[in-house]
Amino acid sequence: MRLVGKVALISGGARGMGAAEARMFAREGAQVVIGDVLEAEGRAAEADIKAKGGEAVFVRLDVTSEADWQKAVGLAQSRFGKLNVLVNNAGIGGGSRIEDTTVEDWNRMMDINAKGVFLGTKAVIPAMRRAGGGSIVNISSQLGLVGTDNSSPQYQASKGAVRLLTKATAIQYAREGIRANSVHPGPIVTAMTERRRADPAQRQLMISRIPLGRYGEPDEVAYGVLYLASDEAAFVTGSELVIDGGWTAQ
């Protein structure tokens, strides 16, 4: 198993890619803290992991709240004794043109998608320092690398911010053994993409932009996150792992 002895905190871990990461991490031997605002789904994910012999605990985590981050990190340390891995997975999406985007819409998405990653990173660094190092994996997007005509400006800006915050973190904390890398998924089969997948025209448009010709599955992203969280990636920091079916290769 690839994460034996590791304690991991995953934001947005109640469903979608976050839940896939939580289940996979537990199968690979990690003790997992599932953070999310979706309490019922988060507790169900915790119960599922435990039923399969893994170790997990749910904590309510609003990623825009510094106090919630401190509580989540504190729970990881009090329950499992340390914290080695953070996956900043929580995020929201949307579609609008620049001139149709309200300030409120911009601020909400930047708060969750960008400020949430900053607050999570800030909260875990002291714990990782005490643990002798750690791995921070930030979930960005292929749209944090390239533009597109059918996504909101705040989504693309927030995911671009995640990419460069990751690099700043990697440079600032490399000497302390704290690594930071970003993952850039393309369209994945999750609740976030459900509306577009349900619209035949939108679904076909998205698939037409993916050379592999399909949406990705949550586990296909989780395997990449697992690698970056593990000691197999001990010499990897400040990097971008693109898992997009070829979208950005065009």
FIVEX-83971 format. One record per atom (N, C-alpha, C): atom name; chain; x, y, z; residue number from 1. Coordinates in steps of 0.2 Angstrom, whole numbers, plus 2048, in hexadecimal, padded with zeros to 3 digits. Atoms other than C-alpha are relative to their C-alpha. Last residue first. Layout:
<rs>
> atome_chaine_c1_c2_c3_num
> CA_A_X_Y_Z_NUM
...
</rs>
This chain:
<rs>
> atome_chaine_c1_c2_c3_num
> N_A_802_7FE_807_250
> CA_A_7EA_867_76E_250
> C_A_803_808_7FF_250
> N_A_7FB_802_805_249
> CA_A_7F3_860_77D_249
> C_A_7FF_803_7F9_249
> N_A_7FB_7FB_801_248
> CA_A_7E9_869_789_248
> C_A_805_7FF_7FC_248
> N_A_803_7FA_801_247
> CA_A_7D9_85E_787_247
> C_A_806_805_7FF_247
> N_A_7FD_7FD_806_246
> CA_A_7E3_84E_786_246
> C_A_7FE_807_7FE_246
> N_A_802_804_806_245
> CA_A_7D8_843_791_245
> C_A_803_803_7FA_245
> N_A_806_7FD_804_244
> CA_A_7DA_850_79F_244
> C_A_7FE_7FD_7FA_244
> N_A_804_806_801_243
> CA_A_7E5_84A_7AD_243
> C_A_7FA_802_7FC_243
> N_A_806_7FF_804_242
> CA_A_7F3_857_7AE_242
> C_A_7FD_7F9_7FE_242
> N_A_802_807_803_241
> CA_A_7FF_855_7BC_241
> C_A_7FA_801_7FC_241
> N_A_807_801_802_240
> CA_A_807_866_7BF_240
> C_A_7FF_7FA_7FD_240
> N_A_802_802_806_239
> CA_A_817_868_7C9_239
> C_A_7F9_800_7FE_239
> N_A_801_7FB_805_238
> CA_A_81E_872_7D7_238
> C_A_7FD_7FE_7F9_238
> N_A_803_7FA_7FD_237
> CA_A_824_863_7E0_237
> C_A_800_806_7FB_237
> N_A_805_7FC_805_236
> CA_A_829_852_7DA_236
> C_A_7FD_805_805_236
> N_A_7FC_7FB_804_235
> CA_A_839_849_7E2_235
> C_A_7FB_805_7FB_235
> N_A_7FC_7FC_7FC_234
> CA_A_82F_840_7EF_234
> C_A_804_805_7FD_234
> N_A_7FF_7F9_803_233
> CA_A_822_83B_7E3_233
> C_A_804_804_804_233
> N_A_7FD_801_807_232
> CA_A_823_828_7E7_232
> C_A_801_807_7FD_232
> N_A_7F9_7FF_800_231
> CA_A_821_82E_7F9_231
> C_A_803_7FE_7F9_231
> N_A_7FC_805_7FE_230
> CA_A_80E_82F_7F6_230
> C_A_808_802_800_230
> N_A_800_801_7F9_229
> CA_A_803_83E_7F5_229
> C_A_805_7FB_803_229
> N_A_7FD_7FA_7FD_228
> CA_A_808_842_7E3_228
> C_A_800_800_808_228
> N_A_7F9_7FF_801_227
> CA_A_805_830_7DE_227
> C_A_803_806_803_227
> N_A_7FD_805_7FC_226
> CA_A_7F4_82F_7E7_226
> C_A_808_800_7FF_226
> N_A_7FF_7FD_7FA_225
> CA_A_7EF_83F_7DE_225
> C_A_803_7FC_805_225
> N_A_7FB_7FB_801_224
> CA_A_7F2_837_7CD_224
> C_A_801_804_807_224
> N_A_7FA_803_801_223
> CA_A_7E8_828_7D2_223
> C_A_806_805_7FF_223
> N_A_7FE_802_7FA_222
> CA_A_7DA_833_7D8_222
> C_A_807_7FC_800_222
> N_A_7FD_7FA_7FD_221
> CA_A_7D8_83B_7C7_221
> C_A_803_7FE_807_221
> N_A_7FA_7FE_805_220
> CA_A_7D5_82B_7BE_220
> C_A_804_806_803_220
> N_A_7FB_804_7FE_219
> CA_A_7CA_826_7CD_219
> C_A_806_801_7FC_219
> N_A_7FD_7FE_7FA_218
> CA_A_7BE_834_7CA_218
> C_A_807_7FC_802_218
> N_A_803_803_7FA_217
> CA_A_7BB_82E_7B8_217
> C_A_804_803_806_217
> N_A_7FD_804_7FB_216
> CA_A_7BF_838_7A9_216
> C_A_7FC_7FE_806_216
> N_A_7FF_7FD_7F9_215
> CA_A_7B3_83E_79C_215
> C_A_805_7FB_804_215
> N_A_804_801_7FB_214
> CA_A_7B5_837_78A_214
> C_A_801_804_807_214
> N_A_807_801_802_213
> CA_A_7BC_838_779_213
> C_A_7FC_7FF_806_213
> N_A_802_807_7FE_212
> CA_A_7CF_836_77D_212
> C_A_7F8_7FE_7FF_212
> N_A_7FE_804_805_211
> CA_A_7D2_846_773_211
> C_A_7FF_7F8_802_211
> N_A_7FC_805_7FC_210
> CA_A_7C7_850_77F_210
> C_A_803_7FB_7FB_210
> N_A_7FA_7FD_7FE_209
> CA_A_7C0_85F_777_209
> C_A_805_7FC_803_209
> N_A_7FD_7FE_806_208
> CA_A_7B2_856_76D_208
> C_A_807_803_802_208
> N_A_7FD_806_802_207
> CA_A_7AD_84E_77E_207
> C_A_804_802_7FA_207
> N_A_7FB_802_7FB_206
> CA_A_7A9_85F_785_206
> C_A_804_7FA_7FD_206
> N_A_7FB_7FB_801_205
> CA_A_79F_864_776_205
> C_A_806_7FF_804_205
> N_A_7FC_802_806_204
> CA_A_796_853_776_204
> C_A_805_806_7FF_204
> N_A_7FC_806_7FF_203
> CA_A_791_855_788_203
> C_A_804_7FF_7FA_203
> N_A_7FA_7FE_7FC_202
> CA_A_78B_867_785_202
> C_A_805_7FA_801_202
> N_A_7FC_7FB_804_201
> CA_A_780_862_777_201
> C_A_806_802_804_201
> N_A_7FD_804_805_200
> CA_A_779_852_780_200
> C_A_805_805_7FC_200
> N_A_802_7FC_806_199
> CA_A_775_85C_790_199
> C_A_804_7FD_7FA_199
> N_A_807_802_801_198
> CA_A_777_850_79F_198
> C_A_7FD_803_7F9_198
> N_A_800_806_803_197
> CA_A_78A_851_79E_197
> C_A_7F9_7FE_7FE_197
> N_A_7FD_800_807_196
> CA_A_789_863_7A0_196
> C_A_7FF_7FA_7FD_196
> N_A_804_7FC_804_195
> CA_A_77E_862_7B0_195
> C_A_802_800_7F8_195
> N_A_806_804_802_194
> CA_A_788_854_7B7_194
> C_A_7FB_804_7FC_194
> N_A_801_801_807_193
> CA_A_799_85C_7B6_193
> C_A_7F9_7FD_7FE_193
> N_A_7FF_7F9_803_192
> CA_A_79A_862_7C8_192
> C_A_7FF_800_7F9_192
> N_A_806_7FC_800_191
> CA_A_792_852_7CE_191
> C_A_801_807_7FD_191
> N_A_802_7FE_7FA_190
> CA_A_7A0_848_7C7_190
> C_A_7FA_804_801_190
> N_A_807_802_7FF_189
> CA_A_7A5_83F_7B7_189
> C_A_7FF_801_808_189
> N_A_801_806_7FD_188
> CA_A_7B5_849_7B3_188
> C_A_7F9_7FE_802_188
> N_A_807_801_7FE_187
> CA_A_7B9_857_7A7_187
> C_A_800_7F9_803_187
> N_A_805_7FE_805_186
> CA_A_7CC_85A_7A7_186
> C_A_7F9_7FF_802_186
> N_A_805_805_804_185
> CA_A_7D6_858_7B6_185
> C_A_7FC_804_7FB_185
> N_A_804_7FD_804_184
> CA_A_7E5_863_7BB_184
> C_A_7FB_7FC_7FC_184
> N_A_803_805_805_183
> CA_A_7EE_85D_7CA_183
> C_A_7FB_804_7FC_183
> N_A_806_800_803_182
> CA_A_7FA_869_7D3_182
> C_A_7FE_7FB_7FB_182
> N_A_801_801_808_181
> CA_A_809_866_7DD_181
> C_A_7F9_801_7FF_181
> N_A_806_7FD_803_180
> CA_A_810_86B_7EE_180
> C_A_7FF_7FF_7F9_180
> N_A_801_800_808_179
> CA_A_81E_862_7F8_179
> C_A_7F9_803_7FF_179
> N_A_807_7FF_802_178
> CA_A_822_866_80A_178
> C_A_800_801_7F9_178
> N_A_802_807_802_177
> CA_A_834_85F_80F_177
> C_A_7F8_800_7FE_177
> N_A_803_803_7FA_176
> CA_A_838_86F_818_176
> C_A_7FD_7F9_7FF_176
> N_A_7FB_801_7FB_175
> CA_A_844_875_80B_175
> C_A_7FE_7FC_806_175
> N_A_7FC_806_802_174
> CA_A_836_873_7FE_174
> C_A_805_7FE_805_174
> N_A_800_806_7FB_173
> CA_A_82B_87F_808_173
> C_A_804_7FA_7FE_173
> N_A_7FF_7FD_7F9_172
> CA_A_82C_890_7FF_172
> C_A_801_7FB_805_172
> N_A_7F9_7FC_800_171
> CA_A_82F_889_7ED_171
> C_A_801_802_808_171
> N_A_7FA_805_801_170
> CA_A_821_87C_7EE_170
> C_A_807_803_801_170
> N_A_7FF_805_7FA_169
> CA_A_815_888_7F6_169
> C_A_806_7FC_7FF_169
> N_A_7FD_7FC_7FB_168
> CA_A_818_895_7E8_168
> C_A_801_7FC_807_168
> N_A_7F8_7FF_801_167
> CA_A_816_888_7DB_167
> C_A_803_804_805_167
> N_A_7FC_807_7FF_166
> CA_A_805_882_7E3_166
> C_A_807_801_7FF_166
> N_A_7FF_801_7F8_165
> CA_A_7FF_894_7E4_165
> C_A_804_7FA_801_165
> N_A_7FA_7FC_7FE_164
> CA_A_803_895_7D1_164
> C_A_801_801_808_164
> N_A_7FA_802_803_163
> CA_A_7F7_887_7CC_163
> C_A_806_804_803_163
> N_A_7FE_807_7FC_162
> CA_A_7EA_88B_7D9_162
> C_A_806_7FE_7FD_162
> N_A_7FD_7FE_7FA_161
> CA_A_7E9_89D_7D1_161
> C_A_802_7FA_804_161
> N_A_7FA_7FD_802_160
> CA_A_7E6_896_7C0_160
> C_A_804_802_807_160
> N_A_7FC_806_801_159
> CA_A_7D8_88C_7C8_159
> C_A_807_802_7FD_159
> N_A_7FF_804_7F9_158
> CA_A_7D0_89B_7CF_158
> C_A_805_7FA_7FF_158
> N_A_7FC_7FC_7FC_157
> CA_A_7D2_8A5_7BF_157
> C_A_802_7FD_806_157
> N_A_7FA_801_803_156
> CA_A_7CA_897_7B4_156
> C_A_805_804_804_156
> N_A_7FE_807_7FF_155
> CA_A_7BB_896_7C0_155
> C_A_808_7FF_7FD_155
> N_A_7FD_801_7F9_154
> CA_A_7BA_8A9_7C2_154
> C_A_802_7F8_801_154
> N_A_7F9_7FD_7FF_153
> CA_A_7BA_8AB_7AF_153
> C_A_802_7FF_807_153
> N_A_800_7F9_7FD_152
> CA_A_7AB_89F_7AD_152
> C_A_807_802_801_152
> N_A_7FF_800_7F9_151
> CA_A_7AC_890_7A1_151
> C_A_801_807_803_151
> N_A_806_802_7FC_150
> CA_A_7A6_88E_790_150
> C_A_801_7FF_807_150
> N_A_806_7FC_801_149
> CA_A_7B2_897_785_149
> C_A_7FA_7FF_804_149
> N_A_806_803_804_148
> CA_A_7C2_88F_78B_148
> C_A_7FB_805_7FF_148
> N_A_807_7FD_800_147
> CA_A_7D3_895_792_147
> C_A_7FB_7FC_7FC_147
> N_A_802_7FD_806_146
> CA_A_7E2_88A_796_146
> C_A_7F9_803_800_146
> N_A_7FB_7FF_804_145
> CA_A_7EC_885_7A5_145
> C_A_7FE_803_7F9_145
> N_A_7FB_7FC_7FC_144
> CA_A_7E0_887_7B4_144
> C_A_807_801_7FB_144
> N_A_802_7F9_801_143
> CA_A_7D3_881_7A8_143
> C_A_804_804_804_143
> N_A_7FC_7FE_807_142
> CA_A_7DC_870_7A8_142
> C_A_7FE_807_7FE_142
> N_A_804_803_806_141
> CA_A_7D6_870_7BA_141
> C_A_804_801_7FA_141
> N_A_802_7FA_804_140
> CA_A_7DD_874_7CC_140
> C_A_7FC_7FD_7FA_140
> N_A_804_802_806_139
> CA_A_7DD_867_7D9_139
> C_A_7FF_806_7FD_139
> N_A_806_7FB_801_138
> CA_A_7EB_86B_7E6_138
> C_A_7FD_7FE_7F9_138
> N_A_802_801_807_137
> CA_A_7F6_85D_7ED_137
> C_A_7FA_805_7FF_137
> N_A_806_7FC_802_136
> CA_A_800_862_7FC_136
> C_A_7FE_7FF_7F9_136
> N_A_802_7FF_807_135
> CA_A_80D_855_802_135
> C_A_7F9_803_7FF_135
> N_A_806_802_802_134
> CA_A_816_854_812_134
> C_A_7FF_801_7F9_134
> N_A_801_7FF_807_133
> CA_A_825_857_81D_133
> C_A_7F9_7FE_7FE_133
> N_A_7FA_801_803_132
> CA_A_82C_853_82E_132
> C_A_800_801_7F8_132
> N_A_7FF_807_803_131
> CA_A_81C_850_836_131
> C_A_806_7FF_7FD_131
> N_A_7FF_805_7FA_130
> CA_A_81E_860_840_130
> C_A_801_7F9_7FE_130
> N_A_7F9_7FE_7FD_129
> CA_A_821_86A_830_129
> C_A_801_7FB_806_129
> N_A_7FB_804_804_128
> CA_A_811_861_829_128
> C_A_807_801_802_128
> N_A_801_807_7FE_127
> CA_A_807_868_838_127
> C_A_805_7FB_7FC_127
> N_A_7FD_802_7F9_126
> CA_A_80E_879_836_126
> C_A_7FF_7F9_802_126
> N_A_7F9_7FF_800_125
> CA_A_80A_879_823_125
> C_A_803_7FF_807_125
> N_A_7FD_807_7FF_124
> CA_A_7F8_872_824_124
> C_A_808_801_801_124
> N_A_802_804_7FA_123
> CA_A_7EF_882_828_123
> C_A_804_7FA_801_123
> N_A_7FE_7FD_7FA_122
> CA_A_7F7_88D_81B_122
> C_A_7FF_7FC_806_122
> N_A_7F9_800_800_121
> CA_A_7F4_881_80D_121
> C_A_803_803_806_121
> N_A_7FE_807_7FE_120
> CA_A_7E2_87F_812_120
> C_A_808_7FF_800_120
> N_A_801_801_7F9_119
> CA_A_7E0_892_812_119
> C_A_802_7F9_803_119
> N_A_7FB_7FC_7FB_118
> CA_A_7E8_894_802_118
> C_A_7FF_7FF_807_118
> N_A_7FA_804_800_117
> CA_A_7DE_886_7FA_117
> C_A_806_804_804_117
> N_A_800_806_7FD_116
> CA_A_7CE_88E_800_116
> C_A_806_7FC_800_116
> N_A_7FF_7FE_7F9_115
> CA_A_7D3_89F_7FA_115
> C_A_800_7F9_804_115
> N_A_7F9_7FD_800_114
> CA_A_7D4_898_7E8_114
> C_A_802_801_808_114
> N_A_7FB_803_804_113
> CA_A_7C5_88D_7E5_113
> C_A_807_802_801_113
> N_A_800_808_7FF_112
> CA_A_7B9_891_7F3_112
> C_A_806_7FD_7FC_112
> N_A_7FF_802_7F8_111
> CA_A_7BD_8A4_7F5_111
> C_A_800_7F9_801_111
> N_A_7F9_7FF_7FE_110
> CA_A_7C0_8A6_7E2_110
> C_A_801_7FF_807_110
> N_A_7FB_806_803_109
> CA_A_7B0_89E_7DE_109
> C_A_807_801_802_109
> N_A_801_807_7FD_108
> CA_A_7A6_8A9_7EA_108
> C_A_804_7FB_7FE_108
> N_A_7FD_801_7FA_107
> CA_A_7AF_8B9_7E5_107
> C_A_7FE_7F9_803_107
> N_A_7F8_800_800_106
> CA_A_7AC_8B7_7D3_106
> C_A_802_7FF_807_106
> N_A_7FE_806_803_105
> CA_A_799_8B3_7D5_105
> C_A_808_7FF_800_105
> N_A_801_805_7FB_104
> CA_A_797_8C2_7E1_104
> C_A_802_7F9_7FD_104
> N_A_7FA_800_7FB_103
> CA_A_7A0_8CD_7D5_103
> C_A_7FF_7FB_805_103
> N_A_801_7FB_7FB_102
> CA_A_793_8C8_7C7_102
> C_A_806_800_805_102
> N_A_7FE_802_7FA_101
> CA_A_798_8BF_7B7_101
> C_A_800_806_806_101
> N_A_806_803_7FC_100
> CA_A_78E_8C3_7A8_100
> C_A_802_7FE_807_100
> N_A_805_7FB_7FF_99
> CA_A_79C_8CE_7A0_99
> C_A_7FA_7FE_804_99
> N_A_7FE_7FB_7FC_98
> CA_A_7A9_8C1_7A3_98
> C_A_7FB_805_801_98
> N_A_7FB_7FB_803_97
> CA_A_79F_8B3_79B_97
> C_A_802_805_805_97
> N_A_803_7F9_802_96
> CA_A_797_8A6_7A6_96
> C_A_805_804_7FD_96
> N_A_7FF_7FE_807_95
> CA_A_799_893_7AB_95
> C_A_7FD_807_7FF_95
> N_A_805_7FC_803_94
> CA_A_79B_88C_7BC_94
> C_A_802_802_7F9_94
> N_A_7FF_7FE_807_93
> CA_A_7A6_881_7C7_93
> C_A_7FA_805_7FE_93
> N_A_806_7FF_803_92
> CA_A_7A9_87E_7DA_92
> C_A_801_802_7F9_92
> N_A_800_7FB_805_91
> CA_A_7B8_878_7E4_91
> C_A_7F9_800_7FD_91
> N_A_806_7FD_801_90
> CA_A_7BE_86C_7F1_90
> C_A_800_806_7FB_90
> N_A_804_802_805_89
> CA_A_7CD_862_7ED_89
> C_A_7FA_804_7FF_89
> N_A_805_7FB_801_88
> CA_A_7DB_869_7F7_88
> C_A_7FC_7FF_7FA_88
> N_A_803_7FF_807_87
> CA_A_7E3_859_7FB_87
> C_A_7FB_805_800_87
> N_A_806_7FC_801_86
> CA_A_7EE_85A_80B_86
> C_A_7FE_800_7F8_86
> N_A_802_7FE_806_85
> CA_A_7FB_84D_810_85
> C_A_7F9_804_800_85
> N_A_7FA_801_805_84
> CA_A_806_849_81F_84
> C_A_7FD_802_7F9_84
> N_A_803_7FE_807_83
> CA_A_7FB_84E_82E_83
> C_A_806_800_7FB_83
> N_A_7FC_7FC_805_82
> CA_A_7FF_847_83F_82
> C_A_7FC_802_7FA_82
> N_A_7F9_7FF_7FE_81
> CA_A_7F9_83D_84E_81
> C_A_804_805_7FC_81
> N_A_7FB_804_803_80
> CA_A_7EA_835_847_80
> C_A_807_801_801_80
> N_A_802_807_801_79
> CA_A_7DB_83B_851_79
> C_A_805_7FC_7FD_79
> N_A_802_803_7F9_78
> CA_A_7E3_84B_859_78
> C_A_7FD_7F9_7FF_78
> N_A_7FB_801_7FB_77
> CA_A_7ED_84F_84A_77
> C_A_7FE_7FD_806_77
> N_A_7FB_805_802_76
> CA_A_7E0_84D_83D_76
> C_A_805_7FE_805_76
> N_A_803_806_7FF_75
> CA_A_7D3_856_848_75
> C_A_805_7FA_7FD_75
> N_A_7FF_802_7F9_74
> CA_A_7DF_865_84A_74
> C_A_7FD_7F9_801_74
> N_A_7F9_802_7FF_73
> CA_A_7E1_866_837_73
> C_A_800_7FE_807_73
> N_A_7FE_806_804_72
> CA_A_7CE_866_835_72
> C_A_807_7FD_801_72
> N_A_803_806_7FD_71
> CA_A_7CB_872_843_71
> C_A_801_7FA_7FC_71
> N_A_7FC_802_7FA_70
> CA_A_7D8_87E_83C_70
> C_A_7FD_7FA_804_70
> N_A_7FA_803_802_69
> CA_A_7D0_87D_82B_69
> C_A_804_7FE_806_69
> N_A_802_807_802_68
> CA_A_7BF_881_832_68
> C_A_806_7FC_7FE_68
> N_A_801_804_7FA_67
> CA_A_7C6_890_83B_67
> C_A_7FE_7F9_7FE_67
> N_A_7F9_801_7FD_66
> CA_A_7CE_897_82B_66
> C_A_7FF_7FC_806_66
> N_A_800_7FE_7F9_65
> CA_A_7BC_896_823_65
> C_A_807_7FE_803_65
> N_A_7FF_7F9_7FF_64
> CA_A_7BC_896_810_64
> C_A_801_803_807_64
> N_A_7F9_7FF_801_63
> CA_A_7BF_883_80F_63
> C_A_801_808_800_63
> N_A_801_7FB_805_62
> CA_A_7AF_880_818_62
> C_A_806_803_7FF_62
> N_A_7FB_7FB_802_61
> CA_A_7B3_870_821_61
> C_A_7FE_804_7FA_61
> N_A_803_7FB_804_60
> CA_A_7A8_864_82B_60
> C_A_805_806_7FE_60
> N_A_800_7FA_7FC_59
> CA_A_7B3_856_831_59
> C_A_7FC_805_7FB_59
> N_A_803_7FA_803_58
> CA_A_7B1_844_82C_58
> C_A_801_806_804_58
> N_A_804_7FC_7FC_57
> CA_A_7BD_836_832_57
> C_A_7FD_806_7FC_57
> N_A_803_7FA_803_56
> CA_A_7C5_828_829_56
> C_A_7FC_804_805_56
> N_A_800_7FB_7FA_55
> CA_A_7CF_818_82C_55
> C_A_7FE_807_7FD_55
> N_A_7FC_7FA_800_54
> CA_A_7CC_80A_820_54
> C_A_7FF_804_806_54
> N_A_7FA_801_7FC_53
> CA_A_7C5_7F8_822_53
> C_A_805_806_800_53
> N_A_7FB_803_805_52
> CA_A_7B8_7F9_814_52
> C_A_807_7FF_804_52
> N_A_803_806_802_51
> CA_A_7AA_7FE_820_51
> C_A_805_7FB_7FC_51
> N_A_800_804_7FA_50
> CA_A_7B5_80C_826_50
> C_A_7FD_7F9_7FF_50
> N_A_7F9_802_7FF_49
> CA_A_7B7_813_815_49
> C_A_801_7FB_806_49
> N_A_7FE_805_805_48
> CA_A_7A4_812_812_48
> C_A_807_7FE_801_48
> N_A_803_807_7FE_47
> CA_A_7A0_81A_823_47
> C_A_802_7FB_7FB_47
> N_A_7FC_802_7FA_46
> CA_A_7AC_829_81F_46
> C_A_7FE_7F9_802_46
> N_A_7FA_802_802_45
> CA_A_7A4_82B_80E_45
> C_A_804_7FD_805_45
> N_A_801_806_804_44
> CA_A_793_82B_816_44
> C_A_806_7FD_7FD_44
> N_A_801_805_7FB_43
> CA_A_798_838_823_43
> C_A_7FF_7F9_7FC_43
> N_A_7FA_801_7FC_42
> CA_A_79E_843_815_42
> C_A_800_7FA_805_42
> N_A_7FC_803_804_41
> CA_A_78E_841_80B_41
> C_A_807_7FE_803_41
> N_A_803_806_801_40
> CA_A_783_846_81A_40
> C_A_805_7FB_7FB_40
> N_A_7FF_804_7FB_39
> CA_A_78F_854_81E_39
> C_A_7FD_7F9_7FF_39
> N_A_806_805_801_38
> CA_A_791_85C_80E_38
> C_A_801_7FB_805_38
> N_A_806_7FD_7FD_37
> CA_A_79C_86B_814_37
> C_A_7FA_7FB_7FF_37
> N_A_805_7FE_805_36
> CA_A_7AB_860_811_36
> C_A_7FB_804_804_36
> N_A_803_7F9_7FF_35
> CA_A_7BB_85A_819_35
> C_A_7FB_802_7FB_35
> N_A_804_7FE_805_34
> CA_A_7BF_847_819_34
> C_A_7FD_807_802_34
> N_A_804_7FB_7FE_33
> CA_A_7CE_843_824_33
> C_A_7FC_803_7FA_33
> N_A_803_7FB_804_32
> CA_A_7D6_833_81E_32
> C_A_7FB_804_804_32
> N_A_806_7FE_7FC_31
> CA_A_7E2_827_826_31
> C_A_7FE_806_7FE_31
> N_A_800_7FA_7FD_30
> CA_A_7EC_820_818_30
> C_A_7FB_801_805_30
> N_A_7FD_800_7F9_29
> CA_A_7EF_80E_814_29
> C_A_800_806_804_29
> N_A_7F9_800_800_28
> CA_A_7ED_80D_801_28
> C_A_803_801_807_28
> N_A_7FE_807_803_27
> CA_A_7DB_808_802_27
> C_A_807_800_800_27
> N_A_801_805_7FB_26
> CA_A_7D8_818_80D_26
> C_A_802_7F9_7FE_26
> N_A_7FB_7FF_7FB_25
> CA_A_7E0_823_800_25
> C_A_800_7FB_806_25
> N_A_7FA_803_803_24
> CA_A_7D5_81B_7F2_24
> C_A_806_801_806_24
> N_A_801_808_800_23
> CA_A_7C5_81E_7FC_23
> C_A_807_7FD_7FE_23
> N_A_801_803_7F9_22
> CA_A_7CA_830_800_22
> C_A_800_7F9_801_22
> N_A_7F9_7FF_7FD_21
> CA_A_7D0_834_7EE_21
> C_A_800_7FD_808_21
> N_A_7FC_805_804_20
> CA_A_7BF_82D_7E7_20
> C_A_808_800_803_20
> N_A_802_806_7FD_19
> CA_A_7B6_838_7F4_19
> C_A_804_7FA_7FD_19
> N_A_7FE_800_7F9_18
> CA_A_7BF_847_7EF_18
> C_A_7FF_7FA_803_18
> N_A_7F9_801_800_17
> CA_A_7BD_844_7DC_17
> C_A_803_7FF_807_17
> N_A_7FC_7FF_806_16
> CA_A_7AA_843_7DE_16
> C_A_807_7FE_801_16
> N_A_803_803_806_15
> CA_A_7A3_843_7F0_15
> C_A_805_802_7FA_15
> N_A_807_803_7FF_14
> CA_A_7A6_847_802_14
> C_A_7FE_7FC_7FA_14
> N_A_7FF_807_800_13
> CA_A_7B9_84B_801_13
> C_A_7F9_7FC_800_13
> N_A_805_802_805_12
> CA_A_7B7_85D_7FC_12
> C_A_800_7F9_7FF_12
> N_A_805_7FC_800_11
> CA_A_7C7_860_806_11
> C_A_7FB_7FE_7FA_11
> N_A_802_7FF_807_10
> CA_A_7D2_851_809_10
> C_A_7FA_805_800_10
> N_A_806_7FC_800_9
> CA_A_7DD_84F_818_9
> C_A_7FE_802_7F9_9
> N_A_802_7FC_805_8
> CA_A_7E9_841_818_8
> C_A_7FA_804_801_8
> N_A_806_7FD_7FF_7
> CA_A_7F3_838_825_7
> C_A_7FE_805_7FB_7
> N_A_801_7F9_802_6
> CA_A_801_82D_81F_6
> C_A_7F9_802_803_6
> N_A_7FC_7FB_7FC_5
> CA_A_808_81D_827_5
> C_A_7FE_807_7FF_5
> N_A_7FF_802_7F9_4
> CA_A_804_812_819_4
> C_A_803_805_804_4
> N_A_800_7FB_7FC_3
> CA_A_801_81C_809_3
> C_A_7FF_7FE_808_3
> N_A_7FC_7FA_802_2
> CA_A_806_811_7FB_2
> C_A_800_806_805_2
> N_A_804_7FA_800_1
> CA_A_800_800_800_1
> C_A_804_806_800_1
</rs>
